[in-house]
Amino acid sequence: MDRRLRSRLRMRHFELLSALAEEGAIHRVGRRLGMTQPAASKLLREAEQAFGVTLFERTRRGVAPNACGRTVVERARLMLGVLEGTGEAVAAIAGGAVGSVSVGVYAVAAPVLLPRAVTSLRQRGSLIRVRLEEGSPEVLLSALHRGALDCVVGRVTADERSADLALEPLYDEPITVVCGPDHPLARRRRIRWSDTAEYDWILPPPRAPLRSTLERWFTERSMELPRCRVESVSILANVTMARESKTLVMLPERVAKLYAELGLVHILPLVFASTPVSVATRRGEARSAALSAFLDALREAAADVRGRDEAKSREVSVARPNRPNGDRLPSLDESSR
């Protein structure tokens, strides 16, 4: 069968199979790929004849891949993704680079970790071309699965992992609560969680990694989830809404500090959770020299982040006076600063 597939199938067949799984209709695939419906139908018949099985079944809504079809579509997307990455790598080398790496980035890692990793590569004299692509977890992990990305950096949770992904923790990112500089809570030095109940919050949508973390955090402390009027993972949009309204927003601490230094938000002194930042790669796949070099730079940048956190923790420990044995630690409902 392998010889038959190599002799009969072309990349156009794989493009059609991938597109048909997404569109669910031959006529829509034809328009998408710039071919007539009869031509698209012919490509599908040729692919099924090459594999010797039916790949798509008719449904009330059009066509859908069966068990064999889903396996073929998964492999087709991986091949197309690898081909796309190969083209970028060749273009990078032709332009003077020694390779390229495509990185999916969650917003939590974009402002701090990735710039440090890229700077580390440059300081080593590396000529690797790095392409950063920011997006939702669903989009980025899908691109990683099909080979369009070499790795994904961010809050990749256990729920999002699959057997073909390897996850390497890098560091923990504290989550902070912010408001606009003119918010009533920004003028108060001590704040309780109960003080935030009268204000609307912007929360991540239910499928976002941070949403499950904060829901679990509130549940474990027998606290109600904040009142939510907007669901968003767009940091820029969230910061803008926080500035222009009395809305409260949860942001990664390092991201929040960047916006606070610009005077765009005020960080509230509330104890909250931390989430791990990790890098995900495809398990069991040989890594290119460019990807290996980038991962080394990423680990070096993460070690720098961890070192700064440890130094800060020691400074706080030294600055904090010893508590008498009977002194009460602050409750979860009290300020942490």
C-alpha contacts under 8 A as a table, 3 or more apart, distances in Angstrom:
res1	aa1	res2	aa2	distance
1	M	4	R	4.94
1	M	5	L	6.08
1	M	50	A	7.97
1	M	51	F	7.31
2	D	5	L	5.12
2	D	6	R	6.21
3	R	6	R	5.20
3	R	7	S	6.21
4	R	7	S	5.23
4	R	8	R	6.03
4	R	50	A	6.54
5	L	8	R	5.27
5	L	9	L	5.51
5	L	50	A	5.84
5	L	51	F	7.03
6	R	9	L	5.91
8	R	46	E	7.93
8	R	50	A	6.49
9	L	13	H	6.24
9	L	14	F	7.99
9	L	46	E	7.90
9	L	47	A	6.74
9	L	50	A	7.28
10	R	13	H	5.48
10	R	14	F	7.06
11	M	14	F	5.14
11	M	15	E	6.23
11	M	80	L	7.84
12	R	15	E	5.00
12	R	16	L	6.23
13	H	16	L	5.17
13	H	17	L	6.29
13	H	43	L	5.99
13	H	44	L	7.16
13	H	47	A	6.42
14	F	17	L	5.09
14	F	18	S	6.15
14	F	73	V	7.53
14	F	76	A	5.16
14	F	77	R	7.50
14	F	80	L	7.58
15	E	18	S	5.32
15	E	19	A	6.11
15	E	76	A	7.40
15	E	77	R	7.97
15	E	80	L	7.47
16	L	19	A	5.11
16	L	20	L	5.86
16	L	29	V	7.07
16	L	33	L	7.64
16	L	40	A	7.26
16	L	43	L	7.41
16	L	44	L	7.37
17	L	20	L	5.13
17	L	21	A	6.29
17	L	44	L	7.30
17	L	72	V	7.96
17	L	73	V	5.96
17	L	76	A	7.32
18	S	21	A	5.39
18	S	22	E	6.69
18	S	73	V	5.45
18	S	74	E	7.94
18	S	76	A	6.50
18	S	77	R	6.18
19	A	22	E	5.17
19	A	23	E	6.02
19	A	29	V	6.12
19	A	32	R	7.99
20	L	23	E	5.07
20	L	24	G	5.32
20	L	25	A	6.38
20	L	26	I	6.70
20	L	29	V	5.91
20	L	63	V	7.96
20	L	64	A	7.90
21	A	24	G	5.65
21	A	64	A	6.24
21	A	65	P	6.30
21	A	73	V	7.23
23	E	26	I	7.88
23	E	28	R	6.39
23	E	29	V	6.36
24	G	28	R	7.87
24	G	61	R	7.44
24	G	62	G	5.49
24	G	63	V	5.00
24	G	64	A	5.89
25	A	28	R	5.52
25	A	29	V	6.42
25	A	62	G	5.31
25	A	63	V	5.90
26	I	29	V	5.11
26	I	30	G	6.19
26	I	37	Q	6.24
26	I	40	A	6.58
26	I	41	S	6.76
27	H	30	G	5.07
27	H	31	R	6.52
27	H	36	T	7.70
27	H	37	Q	5.21
27	H	40	A	7.96
28	R	31	R	5.25
28	R	32	R	6.19
29	V	32	R	4.93
29	V	33	L	6.05
29	V	37	Q	7.89
29	V	40	A	7.29
30	G	33	L	5.34
30	G	34	G	5.80
30	G	35	M	4.79
30	G	36	T	5.33
30	G	37	Q	5.23
30	G	39	A	7.74
30	G	40	A	5.78
31	R	34	G	5.08
31	R	35	M	6.23
31	R	36	T	7.21
32	R	35	M	7.87
35	M	39	A	6.29
35	M	40	A	6.66
36	T	39	A	5.21
36	T	40	A	6.34
37	Q	40	A	5.06
37	Q	41	S	6.13
38	P	41	S	5.02
38	P	42	K	6.12
39	A	42	K	5.05
39	A	43	L	6.35
40	A	43	L	5.17
40	A	44	L	6.39
41	S	44	L	5.14
41	S	45	R	6.31
42	K	45	R	5.11
42	K	46	E	6.19
43	L	46	E	5.08
43	L	47	A	6.22
44	L	47	A	5.14
44	L	48	E	6.23
45	R	48	E	5.16
45	R	49	Q	6.04
46	E	49	Q	5.09
46	E	50	A	6.12
47	A	50	A	5.10
47	A	51	F	6.35
48	E	51	F	5.19
48	E	52	G	5.76
48	E	53	V	5.56
48	E	54	T	5.59
48	E	55	L	6.19
49	Q	52	G	4.81
49	Q	53	V	6.79
53	V	68	C	7.72
54	T	57	E	7.55
54	T	66	N	7.97
54	T	68	C	7.61
54	T	69	G	7.52
55	L	65	P	5.71
55	L	66	N	5.82
55	L	67	A	7.69
55	L	68	C	5.70
55	L	69	G	4.06
55	L	70	R	7.77
55	L	72	V	7.96
56	F	63	V	6.11
56	F	64	A	5.31
56	F	65	P	4.19
56	F	66	N	5.55
56	F	69	G	6.00
57	E	63	V	5.41
57	E	64	A	5.47
57	E	65	P	6.16
57	E	66	N	6.29
58	R	61	R	8.00
58	R	62	G	5.77
58	R	63	V	4.35
58	R	64	A	6.51
59	T	62	G	5.12
59	T	63	V	5.40
59	T	64	A	6.84
60	R	63	V	8.00
65	P	68	C	7.38
65	P	69	G	4.56
65	P	70	R	5.44
66	N	69	G	4.92
66	N	70	R	6.01
67	A	70	R	5.29
67	A	71	T	6.54
68	C	71	T	5.28
68	C	72	V	6.35
69	G	72	V	5.08
69	G	73	V	5.96
70	R	73	V	5.05
70	R	74	E	6.08
71	T	74	E	5.23
71	T	75	R	6.42
72	V	75	R	5.20
72	V	76	A	5.98
73	V	76	A	4.89
73	V	77	R	6.12
74	E	77	R	5.34
74	E	78	L	6.39
74	E	146	R	7.13
75	R	78	L	5.05
75	R	79	M	6.21
75	R	146	R	7.74
76	A	79	M	5.13
76	A	80	L	6.18
77	R	80	L	5.04
77	R	81	G	6.00
77	R	146	R	5.06
77	R	147	G	7.54
78	L	81	G	5.06
78	L	82	V	6.12
78	L	145	H	7.01
78	L	146	R	3.88
78	L	147	G	5.04
78	L	148	A	7.64
79	M	82	V	5.14
79	M	83	L	6.13
79	M	146	R	7.39
79	M	147	G	7.30
80	L	83	L	5.05
80	L	84	E	6.18
80	L	146	R	7.59
80	L	147	G	7.59
80	L	148	A	7.83
81	G	84	E	5.07
81	G	85	G	6.21
81	G	143	A	7.72
81	G	146	R	5.52
81	G	147	G	4.32
81	G	148	A	4.14
81	G	149	L	7.69
82	V	85	G	5.03
82	V	86	T	6.02
82	V	146	R	7.74
82	V	147	G	5.15
82	V	148	A	6.28
83	L	86	T	4.94
83	L	87	G	6.31
84	E	87	G	5.29
84	E	88	E	6.54
84	E	148	A	6.64
85	G	88	E	5.12
85	G	89	A	6.16
85	G	102	S	7.70
85	G	147	G	7.56
85	G	148	A	6.17
85	G	149	L	7.60
86	T	89	A	5.01
86	T	90	V	6.17
87	G	90	V	5.23
87	G	91	A	6.15
88	E	91	A	5.06
88	E	92	A	6.06
88	E	100	S	6.96
89	A	92	A	5.06
89	A	93	I	6.25
89	A	99	G	5.44
89	A	100	S	5.02
89	A	101	V	7.69
90	V	93	I	5.14
90	V	94	A	6.03
90	V	99	G	7.54
91	A	94	A	5.02
91	A	95	G	6.16
92	A	95	G	5.06
92	A	96	G	6.53
92	A	97	A	5.19
92	A	98	V	7.18
92	A	99	G	6.02
92	A	100	S	6.16
92	A	128	I	7.93
92	A	129	R	6.36
93	I	96	G	5.15
93	I	97	A	4.50
93	I	98	V	5.28
93	I	99	G	5.66
93	I	100	S	7.88
94	A	97	A	7.09
96	G	127	L	7.43
97	A	100	S	7.44
97	A	127	L	4.71
97	A	128	I	5.36
97	A	129	R	6.20
98	V	126	S	7.92
98	V	127	L	5.54
98	V	128	I	5.40
98	V	129	R	7.76
98	V	290	A	7.62
99	G	127	L	7.44
99	G	128	I	5.06
99	G	129	R	6.30
99	G	289	A	7.71
99	G	290	A	5.54
100	S	128	I	5.32
100	S	129	R	4.51
100	S	130	V	5.76
100	S	131	R	7.56
100	S	290	A	5.93
100	S	291	L	7.70
101	V	128	I	7.41
101	V	129	R	6.46
101	V	130	V	5.12
101	V	131	R	6.25
101	V	149	L	7.84
101	V	150	D	6.29
101	V	290	A	6.10
101	V	291	L	5.73
101	V	294	F	7.57
102	S	130	V	6.10
102	S	131	R	4.77
102	S	132	L	6.16
102	S	133	E	7.54
102	S	148	A	7.61
102	S	149	L	5.03
102	S	150	D	5.31
102	S	151	C	7.00
103	V	130	V	7.34
103	V	131	R	6.05
103	V	132	L	4.94
103	V	133	E	6.12
103	V	149	L	5.82
103	V	150	D	5.95
103	V	151	C	5.23
103	V	152	V	5.68
103	V	153	V	7.32
104	G	132	L	6.00
104	G	133	E	4.85
104	G	134	E	5.81
104	G	135	G	7.37
104	G	140	L	5.69
104	G	144	L	7.90
104	G	149	L	6.48
104	G	150	D	7.92
104	G	151	C	6.18
104	G	152	V	4.32
104	G	153	V	6.15
105	V	109	A	6.47
105	V	110	A	6.09
105	V	132	L	6.64
105	V	133	E	5.91
105	V	134	E	4.75
105	V	135	G	6.87
105	V	140	L	7.73
105	V	152	V	5.82
105	V	153	V	5.06
105	V	154	G	6.16
106	Y	109	A	5.80
106	Y	110	A	6.44
106	Y	134	E	5.93
106	Y	135	G	6.43
106	Y	136	S	7.06
106	Y	137	P	7.23
106	Y	152	V	7.79
106	Y	153	V	6.27
106	Y	154	G	4.80
106	Y	155	R	7.08
107	A	110	A	5.14
107	A	111	P	7.39
107	A	134	E	6.96
107	A	135	G	7.88
107	A	154	G	7.39
107	A	235	I	7.22
108	V	111	P	7.29
108	V	154	G	6.15
108	V	155	R	7.35
108	V	252	P	6.05
108	V	255	V	7.05
108	V	277	V	7.92
109	A	112	V	5.93
109	A	113	L	5.24
109	A	114	L	6.22
109	A	153	V	6.74
109	A	154	G	5.66
109	A	277	V	7.51
110	A	113	L	6.37
110	A	114	L	5.52
110	A	115	P	7.31
110	A	134	E	7.85
111	P	114	L	6.83
111	P	115	P	6.76
111	P	255	V	6.53
112	V	115	P	5.89
112	V	116	R	6.58
112	V	254	R	7.07
112	V	255	V	7.49
113	L	116	R	5.36
113	L	117	A	6.31
113	L	298	L	7.49
113	L	301	A	6.27
113	L	302	A	6.71
113	L	305	V	7.78
114	L	117	A	5.02
114	L	118	V	6.16
114	L	298	L	7.29
114	L	301	A	7.97
115	P	118	V	5.19
115	P	119	T	6.04
116	R	119	T	5.01
116	R	120	S	6.06
116	R	298	L	7.83
116	R	301	A	5.57
117	A	120	S	4.99
117	A	121	L	6.38
117	A	294	F	7.38
117	A	297	A	5.00
117	A	298	L	4.84
117	A	299	R	7.96
117	A	300	E	7.23
117	A	301	A	5.28
118	V	121	L	5.11
118	V	122	R	6.37
118	V	130	V	7.68
118	V	294	F	7.90
118	V	297	A	7.29
119	T	122	R	5.06
119	T	123	Q	6.13
120	S	123	Q	5.12
120	S	124	R	6.39
120	S	297	A	5.75
120	S	300	E	7.74
120	S	301	A	7.36
121	L	124	R	5.26
121	L	125	G	6.67
121	L	126	S	5.44
121	L	128	I	7.83
121	L	293	A	7.77
121	L	294	F	7.09
121	L	297	A	6.05
122	R	125	G	5.08
122	R	126	S	5.43
122	R	127	L	7.41
123	Q	126	S	7.40
128	I	290	A	6.30
134	E	140	L	7.71
135	G	139	V	6.37
135	G	140	L	6.13
136	S	139	V	5.40
136	S	140	L	6.21
137	P	140	L	5.25
137	P	141	L	5.84
137	P	156	V	7.71
137	P	208	A	7.28
137	P	209	P	8.00
138	E	141	L	5.52
138	E	142	S	6.00
139	V	142	S	5.24
139	V	143	A	6.23
140	L	143	A	5.07
140	L	144	L	6.21
140	L	149	L	7.71
140	L	152	V	6.87
141	L	144	L	4.87
141	L	145	H	6.13
141	L	152	V	7.03
142	S	145	H	5.12
142	S	146	R	6.39
143	A	146	R	5.32
143	A	147	G	6.15
143	A	148	A	4.96
143	A	149	L	5.61
144	L	147	G	5.19
144	L	148	A	5.81
144	L	149	L	4.62
144	L	150	D	6.27
144	L	151	C	6.33
144	L	152	V	7.04
144	L	281	T	7.41
144	L	282	R	7.30
145	H	148	A	7.70
145	H	149	L	7.95
145	H	282	R	7.07
146	R	149	L	7.84
147	G	150	D	6.65
149	L	152	V	7.38
150	D	281	T	6.58
150	D	282	R	7.76
150	D	291	L	7.06
151	C	279	V	6.66
151	C	280	A	5.49
151	C	281	T	4.75
151	C	282	R	7.52
152	V	279	V	5.56
152	V	280	A	5.13
152	V	281	T	6.80
153	V	156	V	7.55
153	V	277	V	7.16
153	V	278	S	5.78
153	V	279	V	4.38
153	V	280	A	6.42
154	G	277	V	4.98
154	G	278	S	5.50
154	G	279	V	6.50
155	R	209	P	6.38
155	R	210	L	7.70
155	R	275	T	6.99
155	R	276	P	6.03
155	R	277	V	4.84
155	R	278	S	6.16
156	V	160	E	6.41
156	V	161	R	7.32
156	V	167	L	7.95
156	V	209	P	6.96
156	V	277	V	7.13
156	V	278	S	6.32
156	V	279	V	7.61
156	V	280	A	7.38
157	T	160	E	5.36
157	T	161	R	6.65
157	T	209	P	6.21
158	A	161	R	5.22
161	R	165	L	6.24
161	R	167	L	7.85
162	S	165	L	5.54
163	A	166	A	7.91
163	A	283	R	7.78
164	D	282	R	5.79
164	D	283	R	5.00
164	D	284	G	7.66
165	L	280	A	6.35
165	L	281	T	5.64
165	L	282	R	4.59
165	L	283	R	4.85
166	A	280	A	5.55
166	A	281	T	5.32
166	A	282	R	5.93
166	A	283	R	5.00
167	L	278	S	6.48
167	L	279	V	5.84
167	L	280	A	4.57
167	L	281	T	6.71
168	E	278	S	5.37
168	E	279	V	5.33
168	E	280	A	6.45
169	P	276	P	6.65
169	P	277	V	6.10
169	P	278	S	4.16
169	P	279	V	6.57
170	L	276	P	7.28
170	L	277	V	5.65
170	L	278	S	5.06
170	L	279	V	7.18
170	L	299	R	6.86
170	L	302	A	5.71
170	L	303	A	7.74
171	Y	276	P	5.81
171	Y	277	V	5.52
171	Y	278	S	7.21
171	Y	302	A	6.41
171	Y	303	A	7.97
171	Y	305	V	7.54
171	Y	306	R	6.35
172	D	274	S	6.11
172	D	275	T	5.48
172	D	276	P	4.27
172	D	277	V	5.87
173	E	252	P	6.39
173	E	253	E	6.81
173	E	254	R	7.80
173	E	274	S	5.30
173	E	275	T	5.28
173	E	276	P	5.96
173	E	277	V	6.58
174	P	252	P	6.06
174	P	253	E	5.45
174	P	272	F	7.47
174	P	273	A	6.06
174	P	274	S	3.99
174	P	275	T	6.38
175	I	250	M	6.56
175	I	251	L	5.72
175	I	252	P	4.58
175	I	253	E	5.30
175	I	272	F	6.22
175	I	273	A	5.75
175	I	274	S	5.52
175	I	275	T	7.38
176	T	250	M	5.59
176	T	251	L	5.46
176	T	252	P	6.06
176	T	253	E	5.36
176	T	256	A	7.25
176	T	267	I	6.92
176	T	268	L	7.32
176	T	270	L	7.26
176	T	271	V	7.83
176	T	272	F	6.53
177	V	248	L	6.81
177	V	249	V	5.64
177	V	250	M	4.51
177	V	251	L	6.32
177	V	267	I	6.09
177	V	268	L	5.63
177	V	269	P	7.84
177	V	270	L	6.94
178	V	242	A	7.80
178	V	248	L	5.88
178	V	249	V	5.33
178	V	250	M	6.23
178	V	251	L	7.09
178	V	256	A	7.29
178	V	265	V	6.20
178	V	266	H	5.43
178	V	267	I	4.46
178	V	268	L	5.54
179	C	183	H	6.22
179	C	185	L	7.75
179	C	186	A	7.07
179	C	242	A	5.44
179	C	243	R	6.91
179	C	246	K	7.11
179	C	247	T	6.50
179	C	248	L	5.00
179	C	249	V	6.40
179	C	265	V	5.60
179	C	266	H	5.34
179	C	267	I	6.66
179	C	268	L	7.27
180	G	183	H	5.23
180	G	186	A	7.44
180	G	239	V	7.87
180	G	242	A	5.01
180	G	243	R	4.10
180	G	244	E	7.11
180	G	245	S	7.32
180	G	246	K	7.05
180	G	247	T	7.76
180	G	248	L	7.96
180	G	264	L	6.65
180	G	265	V	4.67
180	G	266	H	5.77
181	P	186	A	6.14
181	P	243	R	6.77
181	P	263	G	7.08
181	P	264	L	6.61
181	P	265	V	5.31
181	P	266	H	5.22
182	D	186	A	6.57
182	D	187	R	7.97
182	D	243	R	7.60
183	H	186	A	5.29
183	H	187	R	7.46
183	H	245	S	7.82
183	H	246	K	5.79
184	P	187	R	5.87
184	P	188	R	7.48
184	P	246	K	7.97
185	L	188	R	5.37
185	L	191	I	7.59
185	L	268	L	7.68
186	A	189	R	7.88
186	A	266	H	6.20
186	A	267	I	7.85
186	A	268	L	7.00
188	R	191	I	6.79
189	R	269	P	7.83
190	R	269	P	7.26
190	R	334	E	7.55
190	R	335	S	5.65
191	I	195	D	6.42
191	I	268	L	7.69
191	I	269	P	6.79
191	I	270	L	7.05
191	I	334	E	6.40
191	I	335	S	5.48
192	R	195	D	5.26
192	R	196	T	7.37
192	R	270	L	7.35
192	R	333	D	5.06
192	R	334	E	4.82
192	R	335	S	6.17
193	W	196	T	5.54
193	W	197	A	7.20
193	W	270	L	7.26
193	W	332	L	7.99
193	W	333	D	5.21
193	W	334	E	7.00
194	S	197	A	5.42
194	S	333	D	7.21
195	D	198	E	6.96
196	T	199	Y	5.69
196	T	226	P	7.99
197	A	200	D	7.78
197	A	226	P	6.56
197	A	227	R	7.11
199	Y	227	R	7.28
199	Y	246	K	6.71
199	Y	247	T	6.30
199	Y	248	L	7.03
200	D	226	P	7.48
200	D	227	R	5.43
200	D	228	C	5.72
200	D	229	R	6.16
200	D	246	K	7.25
200	D	247	T	5.16
200	D	248	L	6.38
201	W	226	P	6.39
201	W	227	R	5.83
201	W	228	C	4.81
201	W	229	R	6.37
201	W	230	V	7.08
201	W	247	T	5.32
201	W	248	L	4.66
201	W	249	V	5.87
202	I	228	C	5.83
202	I	229	R	6.49
202	I	230	V	4.98
202	I	231	E	5.64
202	I	232	S	6.66
202	I	238	N	7.03
202	I	247	T	6.82
202	I	248	L	6.28
202	I	249	V	5.24
202	I	250	M	7.48
203	L	211	R	7.16
203	L	228	C	6.35
203	L	230	V	6.60
203	L	231	E	4.97
203	L	232	S	6.22
203	L	233	V	7.75
203	L	249	V	6.89
203	L	250	M	7.13
204	P	207	R	7.95
204	P	208	A	5.88
204	P	210	L	6.66
204	P	211	R	5.43
204	P	231	E	5.17
204	P	232	S	5.05
204	P	233	V	5.36
205	P	208	A	5.52
205	P	211	R	6.54
205	P	231	E	5.07
205	P	232	S	6.12
205	P	233	V	7.29
206	P	211	R	5.72
206	P	212	S	7.14
207	R	211	R	6.96
207	R	212	S	7.70
208	A	211	R	5.45
208	A	212	S	7.28
208	A	233	V	7.73
209	P	212	S	6.00
209	P	213	T	6.88
210	L	213	T	5.05
210	L	214	L	6.24
210	L	275	T	7.70
211	R	214	L	5.37
211	R	215	E	6.11
212	S	215	E	5.13
212	S	216	R	6.09
213	T	216	R	5.31
213	T	217	W	6.16
213	T	273	A	7.90
213	T	275	T	7.52
214	L	217	W	4.86
214	L	218	F	6.17
214	L	273	A	7.39
215	E	218	F	5.36
215	E	219	T	6.11
215	E	225	L	6.68
216	R	219	T	5.06
216	R	220	E	6.05
217	W	220	E	5.40
217	W	221	R	6.62
217	W	273	A	7.00
218	F	221	R	5.28
218	F	222	S	6.25
218	F	223	M	4.97
218	F	224	E	6.36
218	F	225	L	6.23
219	T	222	S	5.02
219	T	223	M	5.90
219	T	224	E	7.19
219	T	225	L	7.93
220	E	223	M	7.68
228	C	231	E	7.25
232	S	237	A	7.97
232	S	238	N	7.09
233	V	238	N	7.64
234	S	237	A	5.31
234	S	238	N	6.04
235	I	238	N	5.03
235	I	239	V	6.02
235	I	251	L	7.69
236	L	239	V	5.26
236	L	240	T	6.17
237	A	240	T	5.11
237	A	241	M	6.17
238	N	241	M	5.15
238	N	242	A	6.08
238	N	249	V	6.79
239	V	242	A	5.04
239	V	243	R	6.22
239	V	249	V	7.60
239	V	264	L	7.29
239	V	265	V	7.03
240	T	243	R	5.19
240	T	244	E	6.32
241	M	244	E	5.17
241	M	245	S	5.92
241	M	247	T	6.87
242	A	245	S	5.44
242	A	246	K	6.34
242	A	247	T	5.02
242	A	248	L	6.17
242	A	249	V	6.78
242	A	265	V	7.38
243	R	246	K	7.64
243	R	264	L	6.60
243	R	265	V	6.63
251	L	255	V	6.58
251	L	256	A	5.73
252	P	255	V	5.32
252	P	256	A	6.04
253	E	256	A	4.98
253	E	257	K	6.15
254	R	257	K	5.14
254	R	258	L	6.45
255	V	258	L	5.24
255	V	259	Y	6.57
256	A	259	Y	5.27
256	A	260	A	5.98
256	A	265	V	7.45
256	A	267	I	7.04
257	K	260	A	4.86
257	K	261	E	6.05
257	K	267	I	7.73
258	L	261	E	5.31
258	L	262	L	6.62
259	Y	262	L	5.08
259	Y	263	G	6.45
259	Y	264	L	5.41
259	Y	265	V	5.97
260	A	263	G	4.95
260	A	264	L	5.61
260	A	265	V	4.88
260	A	266	H	5.77
260	A	267	I	7.01
261	E	264	L	7.61
262	L	265	V	7.93
263	G	266	H	7.52
269	P	335	S	5.38
269	P	336	S	5.58
269	P	337	R	5.48
270	L	334	E	7.09
270	L	335	S	5.17
270	L	336	S	5.47
270	L	337	R	7.59
271	V	332	L	6.55
271	V	334	E	7.71
271	V	335	S	6.69
271	V	336	S	5.29
282	R	285	E	6.08
287	R	291	L	6.11
287	R	292	S	6.28
288	S	291	L	5.24
288	S	292	S	6.25
289	A	292	S	5.14
289	A	293	A	6.13
290	A	293	A	5.19
290	A	294	F	6.19
291	L	294	F	5.04
291	L	295	L	6.11
292	S	295	L	5.17
292	S	296	D	6.27
293	A	296	D	5.15
293	A	297	A	6.33
294	F	297	A	5.03
294	F	298	L	6.08
295	L	298	L	4.85
295	L	299	R	6.14
296	D	299	R	5.16
296	D	300	E	6.24
297	A	300	E	5.02
297	A	301	A	6.19
298	L	301	A	5.10
298	L	302	A	6.12
299	R	302	A	4.97
299	R	303	A	6.06
300	E	303	A	5.09
300	E	304	D	6.34
301	A	304	D	5.07
301	A	305	V	6.38
302	A	305	V	4.97
302	A	306	R	6.20
303	A	306	R	5.03
303	A	307	G	6.02
304	D	307	G	5.00
304	D	308	R	6.24
305	V	308	R	5.23
305	V	309	D	6.31
306	R	309	D	5.03
306	R	310	E	6.20
307	G	310	E	5.12
307	G	311	A	6.15
308	R	311	A	5.10
308	R	312	K	6.10
309	D	312	K	5.12
309	D	313	S	6.11
310	E	313	S	4.98
310	E	314	R	6.24
311	A	314	R	5.16
311	A	315	E	6.27
312	K	315	E	5.06
312	K	316	V	6.23
313	S	316	V	5.18
313	S	317	S	6.14
314	R	317	S	4.97
314	R	318	V	6.16
315	E	318	V	5.21
315	E	319	A	6.08
316	V	319	A	5.08
316	V	320	R	5.96
317	S	320	R	5.34
318	V	321	P	7.51
323	R	326	G	7.87
323	R	327	D	5.91
324	P	327	D	5.24
330	P	333	D	7.88
330	P	334	E	5.98
330	P	335	S	7.44
330	P	336	S	7.41
331	S	334	E	5.43
332	L	335	S	7.87
